[in-house]
Amino acid sequence: MSDYRYAKIIATLGPASADHATIRALAEAGANVFRLNFSHGAHEEHRARLDIIRAVEAELGRPLAALADLQGPKLRIGQLAGGFIDLAEGDEITLTPQGEEGTVALPHPEIFAAAAPGVVLLVDDGKLRFDIVSAAPERIAARVVVAGRLLPRKGVSVIGATLPVSALTPKDRADLAFALAIGVDWIALSFVQRPEDIDELRALVGTRARIMAKIEKPSALECLEAIVEKSDALMVARGDLGVEMPPEVVPRMQRRILSVCRRFGKPVVVATQMLESMITTPTPTRAEVSDVATAIYAGADAVMLSAESAAGRYPVQAVAMMAGIIRDVEADEEFWAGLATSRGEARADVSSVICSALREATRVLRPAAIVAYTTSGNTGFRAAAERPHAPLLCLTPSLEVARPLCLPWGLSPRVAVEVEGMKDVVQVASHLVRAEGLGVPGQTMALTAGQPFGVAGTTNVLRIERIAG
């Protein structure tokens, strides 16, 4: 059990990790999910990387998941007549959609629709700040609070208003159609502001992939519970979140998001700058190691590498370092005590009660392994939410169901034959537990499944069995 890792690792693919050898090395080092970042790269590049992921999956004999991360709406300053504007603190500027003479171009009607006195515009990742003084349908007057050189095409963040804009741009819709066509397992939606954004995506995705909401705007925090309820998982996207609110607030917001996800039993990913220094150096800073460990102690299902694995010099070492940090935290009894106090109450349905009982049975009996048999994958998600202290094999007859289960905490998804009764489950589970080196004949294992078999959403069985020889 000491080698069994519960928290998962997401590795972003990019120029530094686009070949078969590197992607296989990332998987062997501990990557469970591979992120395809649709903010960069052509469709055919993403298709080629997914083909390699599927080939490595077949070689290793275990599922690997692919996450398509949509770019989302990007708000930018327009072209500037002189190429740039040097602004001083206290300057008054005017922004217009077309950038009329003497004004700054801001070609986004949705910003003008939401603008009001007190709303803040952050430009170029917060390097400049403009406080709106007055607003009209096509004219914003603002005061420069943080000065500097304003350049064209720099990003704009709007603080203090919810923009009347879909989280899905025309580019996102084209990228989504392509991602679903090639068969990704997760779709991450950027810049979610409201639960309706998830509804819009769900209508397009259906059951073809699981949906992850990226929390990177303060407006999303105002309706966080509703967003969590509608999503399959959440990502704490600290990069943009740290631009749109004071950096000192981000750790508290991260704790809040993790707490709400734990209460709802939804997987949660912590992302951005986790091992940032490993882009250029083979070892991280001690502060970065502590950052990863803090996320694991708080109960995160997964931690994510961005540029570290996509463009860095040491992508495989970064994954291996992250896996080592996770294993060290999970060897600490205080980690398990903390998980026990952070779990949510069991919901008033049979599946949740069964999985809650599974956790208690694991605590008392200390089985060699837990085996969950699932048709839809939902049993796996529910079992993972309980954070049982035993290796958790999740068996399903479908590879398409198994792959998304690479993300939730603790789950080791495996494809197994369809079964007709609990006797079949015991036999299949015994074989896999022995094959994985988790137990030997005569040891105890805990089983959970739904009867009748083959019907989704019917987790209603908990059995304690001996591993068969």
N, C-alpha and C positions, 0 to 999 in steps of 0.2 A: 504493500500500500504506500510505502514511502515514495515510490516513483510515480504514483498516480497523481496527475495534476487536474485540479478542478476548474480553476478560472481559465478562460480561453484567450487566445491571441489572434488579433486581426492584423495581417500584413498587407500594406498597400503595394501594388505592383506598379512599376514604372521603368524608366530606362535602365536603372541599375539592377532590375530583377525581372527581365522580360524573357530570359532564355530558360530552356528546360532544366538545365543543371542547377541554376540558382533557385528556381521555384521548387524543385524537389528538395534542395538543401534547406530552404525555408520551412517546408513541411516537416522534414526530419528533425529540424531544430525546435519545432513546437508550434508552428503556425497552423491554426485550425480553419481560419476563414481568410480568403484573399479578396481584397478590395480593388475593384476596378473604378478608378476615379474619372468620371465622365466630364470633369472640368478640363481634362487634358487628354490628348490622344485621339486618333481617328477610330471609327468603328472597327475597321479591320484589325487594328492593333489590339483592341479589346477582345475581338473574336479569337485572334491567335493566342492570346494569353489564357483565355478560357479553355481553348483546346488543350493547352499544356497542362492546366490544372486538372482537367478530366483524365489526361494520360497519366499524370503523377498519381492521381487517385487510384487508378487501375493498378499501377505498379506497386503501390503501398498496401493495397487491399483494404483500405478504409475510406469512408466518405470525407470529402473536403467541400467546403461551401464557398460560393462566389457571391460577393456583395457588389451590386451596381450602385454607385453613389452619384446621384443626379446633381448637376451644378446649382440649380435653383436660380431665382432672379438676381441678376447682378446690376446694381445701380451705380452709374458712373458719371463723373463730370464730362461734359462734352468737349469739343475742340475749343481751343483758346486762340484768339486772333494773333497774339504775340508769341505764342508757344508756351508761355508761363506768366504767372502774376506773382510778384512778391508782396505778401500781405504782412502788415504790422498789427500788433495787438491793439484793439479798439477801432480798427478800420470798419467802416460800414460798406457792405457789398450788396449788390442786387443780383438775384438769380432769376433767369427767364428760360422758358423751354428752348428757344432758338438761339439764345446768346446774342441778343441785340447789342448794338454798340454801347460800350460802357457797362455791360452786364456779363455775368458768368453763365455759360450754357449748362443747363441741367435738363436733359431731354427725357424727363420722366413725369408724365402728367399725374401719376399716382402720388408722387411726392407733393405736388402742389395741392392735390385734393385733400391730403392729410395734414398739411402744414398749418401751424397755428403758433401764436406767441408762446414761448416756453419750450417748444420742440427744438431739439439739438441735431445738427448735422455734423457727423464725424467723417473726415475725408482722409484717404490714404492710411487706412488702419489706425486712425486716431491721431495721426501726426498734425492734423489741423482740426480746429473745432469752430463751428459757426453757430451762434445762438440766434434763433429766429426772433425778430422783433415784431414784424407784421407780415401778413400773408394775404394775397389775393389769388384768384383763379390762375393767373399766369405771371405772377410776380411775387417774389419773396425778398424781403429786406432782412438782412442778418448782420450781426456784429461779430467780428473776429475775436475769439477768446484765446485760442492757441494759434499763434502765427507761424508763418513759414512760406515756402514757395509752393504755390498751387500749380500743378501740372495737369494736362489733359488726360482723360480716360482713367483717372484715379477713382477708386471705389468710394461710395458714399453709404454711410449707415445712418438711419433715421432713428433717433432716440426720443421716446415719449409719445409715439403715435403708432397705430396699427394701420399699415398701408392697405388700401383697397386693391390688392393685387393677388393673383393666384400664385401659389408656390410652384406651379408648373408652367414654365415658359414654353414657347413653341419648340425650342431646342430640347428641353427636357422631355417633351412628348415624343419627339423623334428618337431621342436616346432611350426612352422607356420602351418604345415599341421594339427597338433593336435588341435591348437587353432581355426582354421577355422572349423574343424570337430565338435567341441563342441559348436560352434556358438558365439564366441566373437564378439564384435561390433566395436572395434578399434584395430589396430595393430600399435605398436610403433617400429620404426626402429632405432636402436642404431648406433652411430658413422657414420652417414651420411657424406660423403665427397663431393658428386657431385650429380647433378640432375639425372644422369643415375642410381644411387642407388634406387631412387624412381621408376623409370621405371621398374627396375628389379623386385621389390616387387609387383608393380601394375600388372605385367604380371601374377604373381602367385595368387594374391588375387582376381583380377577381381572386381566384385561388391559385394563380400561377406562380406566385412568389409571396414571401412574407414581407411585411412593411416595417421599416425602422424610421422613426421620427428623429430628426436631428434638432436638438434644442440649442439654438444659438442666437435667439432674439428674446429680449426681455418680455415682449408681448406674449410669448409662448408660456412664460412662467405664470402669467396671470390666469391661465386656464390649463395648468399643467395636468391636473387630475383627469380632465376630459380627454386630453391628448393621449395620456398614458392608457386610458381605458380603450381608446379606439385603435391603438397601435399594437403591433406584435412585439416591438422592442423599441428602446430609446437609445440615443447617443448623446452624451454630454460633449458637445463640440466646443471646446473651450477657447479655440482661436478666435472665432467671430464673437462668441459670448463675451470674451475678455476685451473686445473692442467696443461692444455696445453697452457695457456697464463697467464701473470702476473695477480694475483688476483685483483689488482687495476683497471684492464681494464674490468673486467667482468660486473660491473654495466653499463658501457657505451655500451657494446655489448648487454646487456639485453634490454636497451632502444632502440637500433637500431633494434633488432629483433622484438620487439613489434611494433615499428613504421612501419616496412615493412609489417608485418602481418595485421596491421590496414589498411594500404593503399590497400592491396590486398583483404581485407575482409575475411581473414582466421583466424580461432580460434587459440589462442596461450596460452600455459600453462607455468607458471613459477614454477620451481621445485628445490628441493634439499636444505636441512638444513633450511627450513623456520621456523620451531618451534623445532629445534634440541634439545634444553634443555628439552623439554617435553618427551623425551625418558625416562628420569629418574626423572623428577620433575613435579608436577601437574600444574605449571604455567610457562609461557615462560619468557624470558628476554624482557625488553622494546625494545631492538634493534631488536629482532625477530618480535615483534608486528609491529614495524615500517617497517620492510622488507616486511611483508605481505601487509600492507597498501600501501606501495609504488607501489607494483605490481598492486594492484587494481586501484589506482589513475592513473597509466599509461595505463589502459585499458585492462589488461589481462582478458581473458575469464575464466580462471581457475587457481587455485593454488593447489599444490600437497603436500601431506604428504608421506614420504618414511618410514624410520625406526620408525618415531613417531607412526605410526599406525600399522606397520608390526611387530615390535619387542619391542616397548616401553611399559612402565608400565601404560600409561594413553592414550590409543588410542581414546576413545570416548571423553575425555576431550579435546584432541588436535583438533578434528573435531569441537567440540562446540566452542572452542576458535577462530578457524579460521572463523567460521560462524559469530561470534560476531564482529570480526574485519571488515569483509566485510560489514556487515549491518551498522556499524558506519560510514565507509567511504561513503557508498551509501546514507547516510542521509545528507551528506554535499553538499550544492549547488555548491561549487567550483569543486567538483568531476564531476558533470554534465556539468559545463561550460568547463572543460578540455576535456571531451569526445567530445564535439561539435567541438572543434578546431582540434582534432586529427583524425577525420574521413577522409577517402579517397574520392576522387571525384567519382561520379557515373559513371560506365562504360557505354559505348554506346550500351546497350541492354535493351529491354523492362523490364525485370525482375528487373534489378538494378535500373532503373528509378522509377519503381513502389515502390520499397522498400525505395528509397530515399524520394519519396513523402509521404510515410507512416510515416517516421520520422518527416517530417515537419508538417503533419496533426496532429500528436501526440503533437508536441510542441505547436501548436496553440489551439487545441480543448481540450487537456487534457482528453482523453477518460478514462473510468474506466478500460478498457483492450483492448489489441490488440489480434485478433485471426487470425492466418495464417493457411489455409488449404493446405496441401501438400501431394502429392503422392510419390515423390522421397525423400523428405526432403530438397531439395535445396532452396525452398522458406523460410524455417526456417533459414538456414545458412545465406541467404542474408538479411533477416529481422534483425537477430541478429547483423550482421556486422554494421548496421546503428545505433545501440545503442539507440533505442527509449525509452523515459522516461515513460513507462507504462508497467504493467505486460503483458507478451507475451505468450499466449497459442498457442501451435503449434499442430494442429489436423491432424492426419493421420489415414487411415484405417488399417495400418500395424504396428504391434508391432516391427517387425524387422527394420522398418524405424524410429520408435519413439525412440528406445533405443540410437542410436548414437547422437540424438538431445539433450541428457542430458548434453553434453559437451559445446556447444556454449553458449555464454553469454546471459542471460535473458530468454532463452527458457524454458517453462514448457511443455514438450511433453505429449500428451494424445492420446490414441487410440479412434477413433470415427468411427461411421458407414460410409460407402461410401455414397456419395451424388450425386445427379443428376443435381442440379441447385443451384443458389445463395439463393433461398428461403429455401432450406434444410440447407445450411450453416448457415444462420441467426438463424434458429431454434436450430440447434445443438450447435452453439456458445453461444446463449443466455442461454441454459440449463447449459452448462459447466461453463460459467462465474458466474452464480448464485450459482452453486454447489460449486465452488472454493471460494466463498465469496468475489469475486472481484468487483461485481456490483449488482445493483438491477434493476428491470424493470423500463424503462424510461430513464436510464442513457445511455450515448453514448458509443459505442464501434467501433473500426476500424477493418475492415475485409480485408484480402488480400488472393487471390487464383488465380488459373489459369483456364481458360476456353479454350477448352472443358475439363471437369473434367476427371481425370484418365490418363491424358497425362503428362508425366514428363517434366519439364523445360518450362512450359508455364505460369509463373506468369505474369498476365496481367490485374488483376482487383484490384482496391482499392475502397472500399465502406465504408461510414459512416452510421451506423444504430443505432436505439434505441434497447436496450436490451428488448427482448420480455418477457411477463409474463408467 
